[in-house]
Amino acid sequence: MTATKRLNKFISETGFCSRREADKHIENGKVTINGFKAEVGTQVCEGDIVKVNGKPLKEKPKAVYIAYNKPVGITCTTEKKIQSNIIRAINYPERIFPIGRLDRPSEGLIFLTNEGDIVNKILRAGNNHEKEYVVKVDKPLNSQFVNKMANGIPILGTVTKKCIVKQISSDSFSMILTQGLNRQIRRMCEYLGYEVITLKRTRIMNVDLKGLATGQWRHLTHDEMAQINGSVSSSGKTEEHSVDKNKRVNAKPSNNKNSSESKKHKSSHKSAQKKFVDNSQSKKASAKKRIKGTLSLNKK
């Protein structure tokens, strides 16, 4: 049996207008289904052509969220002219795009979606969403390397945020980041005199690579998306909304100082006004005395 949907709900789900407004359009005879004028309460079936003011409406596609284990050599771009682009590699039947990127020489987990609102919420560093990596370098590690990587390295005109770094073999370590500067891990290693041999992202937030072979993809589960949506529900879409909490805390004393200085300024301004008024009144009183004195002399 073909599933049906109330006409006003169908119209609202396309983003054209609200259900109430849709009913008004229907009542005013502006809506047709397969060329016939519709009535309020009409059901829409799959394949029906719904038009408002003669223009066809398309049902909003369902949100798609994909986890992909990107192989080395795949480029995280939607540019069709690049043969190794990630869209061609996945070959998904609908339009999707990657959330963030992994360098072409890197491999591992990356999300793709057709839903734009969630992208910046996941990517913004201030939203503190974790991404975990396993990295192999060209020579043996030491505790000094691990400590410096964990506490911040100066690259790209800034110092990287503190992160969790654990040595897992003589030349390999795991790293959990909450920011994503351009080629961040490679640049950090280069600063300390190391070269990255392999770099693999193993986890984004609550999703990891378990059961997902290199080159394979899968849809994120309902439970995974519920956790992700819960994590990003209070996240900012823009850089201003995703300012680190530490920065907000550090900004407060500055605001208090400005407030204090403002109060002092207002107080001194009021004091100056009072002095000005007092001086003016004093001058007026003196002037009156002089006038009275002059009149008295004239009478004499």
NUKE-261586 format. One record per residue (C-alpha): y, z, x. Coordinates in steps of 0.1 Angstrom, whole numbers, plus 5000, padded with zeros to 4 digits. Layout:
YZX...
//
This chain:
500050005000503449905013505750205020509050205000512350375005515350444982518050184987520850434995518650595021517850265037521550175039522550505054519850495080521250165093524450345101526550135077527750435055526550755039524150765009526950854985529050564997526050344995525650434958529250334952528649994969525549954947527450054915530249804924527749524926528249474964524549514973521849264969518049274977516548934984519448764967519448974935522049244926520649594932520849904910521150264920517750414926516150074936513250104961513249884992510049755007509349645043510549285047513149305020516549155029519349395020522949265021526249445016529249215008526948925017526149055052522549145060521649505072519049575097517049895097517850115127514950095151513050415158513950605189511550515218510950755248508750635276507350805308506650555335504950615369507050365389505350205419507150135452508949795450510049815414513849805409515350035382517549765366517649565334519049255352516648975344517648775375515949045396512248965396511149315404513149475375511549765357511849605322509649315333507149555349506649755317506949455294507749675263508149465231511549625222514849665242514749975264516550085295515950345323517350695322518750725358517050555386514550575415515250375447513050065452511250235481510550545460507950605434507050835406508250955372511150795353512050795316513050485296514550475261516450275235518550575225521850615244523050965234520351145253520950965286524051145299522751485286519751455309521551305339524651525342524251765372526152045353523452045326520952175353517951985342515251995369513651705387510851765412509851555442507251545470508551405503506951305535509051265567508551115601508051435622507051795619509152035598510452375607511952675588515452575598515052235581513752395549516552655549519252405554517952165528517752445503521252575509523152255508523851955530527251775534526851415521529051165503532151385506530551695490527951965497524751935477523852205453521452475463517852385454514252495458512452355489508852445499506952315529503552195518502252045551503351985586505451685576505751715538507751935514508451965477512051985463513452065429516951925423519351965394521651685406521151325414523551185440522950835453519950835477520451215479517151325495517051045520520751115530520051495533517051425556518951175577521751435582519151665598517651385619514651305598513550985582511850975548508450795549507450845512509350995483507751055449509251215418506551425401508351595373511451555351512251875331508951965312507251625318505051555348502751275361499451435351497051165337499550885345498350645372500850445393502150155373501150305340503450425311503050625280505150735250506451095253504651325228506251495199505951835216507551695248510451555230510951875210511252065243513651805258515851795227515952175227516952175263519751915259521052045225523852235242524251985270527451785274527451415272530451385295531351525329533951755314531351915291528851965319530952155344528852415361528952765347529952895382532952665382533952795347533653155360535553085391538252915370538953235350540753445377543053145383543853125346544453505345546753475375548653195359548853405327550153705347552753485365553753335332554253685317556353785347558453475344558953535307559853905314562353805341563753535318564353785290565954035315568253765327569153675291569954045283572154075314573953755304574553885269575754235282578054065307579453835280580054135257581754325285584054035293584953995256585754375254587954355285589754045271590454235238591954525258594154295278595454125246596154455230597954575261600054255261601054295225601954655230604354565259605954285239606654535211608354765235
//
